[in-house]
């Protein structure tokens, strides 16, 4: 499978590295060439400097043949726009978009984007742990 | 009218100033708190600090009763999201986005922005108009359809010189609306002859602009 990843931060680099390791053809886009240092040495995919909200950059990244597009820069709006370009202009079958703001995430999920909101996911996980800790300490007191 | 402006750069600043002086109710949303303080000093309590793409800020701004939301930040992605959130969450009737990359105009319209304004395109048009003997000028984009008004100069040796309008192979999706001859406006009929030096004003669908350009602006070979 061909995949285009926009944003080579911790998440982008990791997703790219795992896909590449599993034998997929990966292109990673970032506006900052230094970001590519996060990729492992054995990474065989392609890196491209530019912004994924520019159709020409996406085309150069091979978006027309991509089966998946992942938007994980640290800007919500940039991810949202790039994801919509990938979906509406290039008809990429699988488009995943990270949105930190839960309200915006809700809006765009309703509009049909596949979204991931780290804020809700991580706080839920933390709350789970906190709650179970409180029940653990509460139980002996009650017994 | 109640108008919300997002982005307090130069465009947002002058828009606020002008719309206020025209008597509209205006609210300017700007991210940078230092900037907003300055604006409050100047405009009074019509400025809010915050991210206009955030639904909470728009709700607080009363977006639900806004007639128009205008997004004029320097970032296309921010302008797009502001308009989309205004449209889908608050059902704002008219959203206007500034587009920095002219290529994004088409995308923004496709994604539900009502009106796009591309400074780059406007400046390009102005430059084209300022260059003498430019044979084909894109005058203005029409809002509702993907139409444009174009101006073609009939140059010496043009293919269309001395031919009747009715005989020209004008592509479908285009109408020749006027001819300007030595400063005089002529509303053409099919029998009107085109002369060298005329300006042919046409309304055309943007998809056939290139065909029209070939027909009108090219010389006989």
HADDOCK unambig.tbl for C-alpha pairs under 7 A between the chains (distance, minus, plus):
assign (segid A and resid 77 and name CA) (segid B and resid 77 and name CA) 5.34 0.50 0.50
assign (segid A and resid 77 and name CA) (segid B and resid 78 and name CA) 5.65 0.50 0.50
assign (segid A and resid 77 and name CA) (segid B and resid 81 and name CA) 6.17 0.50 0.50
assign (segid A and resid 78 and name CA) (segid B and resid 77 and name CA) 5.31 0.50 0.50
assign (segid A and resid 81 and name CA) (segid B and resid 77 and name CA) 5.67 0.50 0.50
assign (segid A and resid 103 and name CA) (segid B and resid 55 and name CA) 6.71 0.50 0.50
